[in-house]
Amino acid sequence: MISKTINKLHSELPATVKLVAVSKFHPFNAIEEAYGAGQRIFAESRPQELQAKVRQLEAERPDMSDVQWHFIGHLQTNKLKMVLPYASLVQSVDSVRLLDAIESWAAANDRKINVLLEPHVAAEQTKQGFSPDEVYSVLESAVGGGYPHIVFRGIMGMATFTDDMDVVKGDFAALRSIYDRCRFLYPSLSEDFVELSIGMSDDYPVAIEYGSTMVRIGSMIFGSRS
Ligand SMILES: *Cc1c(COP(=O)(O)O)cnc(C)c1O
């Protein structure tokens, strides 16, 4: 079932859209099955779980060393060392405080960390995520040399949790326009700044209409997490 869905998605997604398989809360053998169907990018949302799965993979499946791990959950600054050594992309950078902590860790460990900035556009009351203006001011400081150990790769976002596709479209349009404006304002970053990570199991076809380059799909591939 997992491999069937992976195969279907790989054949249906436009070539410009990368599939990120969200394996959070699912066991390692689900990842092995998806890998067998050709999936290489997996995403986790909890530091402990990411670290455990990376270690299991290293111990049991060295042949799967070409897996790329993305981190998509809220990251606390005291958990960086459980995530940054392993994640090829941290999609969910949602505050200047976190970004500054990542820069410090990367400088101390002589690493460059790929990140997406997560603006907050959905209607839900949540404290997480940048305002659009904060996104632009972070990039302003990046072009001025403020984050030498961070590679800004684009924007990640989530739509409001609703069945009303007009609301979802409005949110994706807002994220798309933030992404476009970043590329317009900071052309020196735009060679790296190429990812718009929008779209999940229930809304990815709509996200693709709005220019998604990366869809994050969990339950459609692996089943429900509850
Ligand atoms: C869990 C999660 C997903 C996957 O959601 P599904 O509806 O299961 O596809 C995508 N993005 C983020 C940030 C998530 O936390």
The ligand as a MOL file (V3000), in Angstrom:
LIG
                    3D

  0  0  0     0  0            999 V3000
M  V30 BEGIN CTAB
M  V30 COUNTS 15 15 0 0 0
M  V30 BEGIN ATOM
M  V30 1 C 2.3910 16.2410 9.6980 0
M  V30 2 C 2.8180 17.3120 8.7550 0
M  V30 3 C 2.6390 17.1670 7.3660 0
M  V30 4 C 1.9360 15.9660 6.7390 0
M  V30 5 O 0.5730 16.0610 6.9180 0
M  V30 6 P -0.4420 15.0040 6.2210 0
M  V30 7 O -1.7520 15.6780 6.2930 0
M  V30 8 O -0.3650 13.7590 7.0230 0
M  V30 9 O 0.0240 14.8140 4.8350 0
M  V30 10 C 3.1080 18.1770 6.5480 0
M  V30 11 N 3.7110 19.2670 7.0460 0
M  V30 12 C 3.8970 19.4450 8.3660 0
M  V30 13 C 4.5690 20.6770 8.8350 0
M  V30 14 C 3.4500 18.4870 9.2630 0
M  V30 15 O 3.6290 18.6780 10.5770 0
M  V30 END ATOM
M  V30 BEGIN BOND
M  V30 1 1 1 2
M  V30 2 1 2 3
M  V30 3 2 2 14
M  V30 4 1 3 4
M  V30 5 2 3 10
M  V30 6 1 4 5
M  V30 7 1 5 6
M  V30 8 2 6 7
M  V30 9 1 6 8
M  V30 10 1 6 9
M  V30 11 1 10 11
M  V30 12 2 11 12
M  V30 13 1 12 13
M  V30 14 1 12 14
M  V30 15 1 14 15
M  V30 END BOND
M  V30 END CTAB
M  END
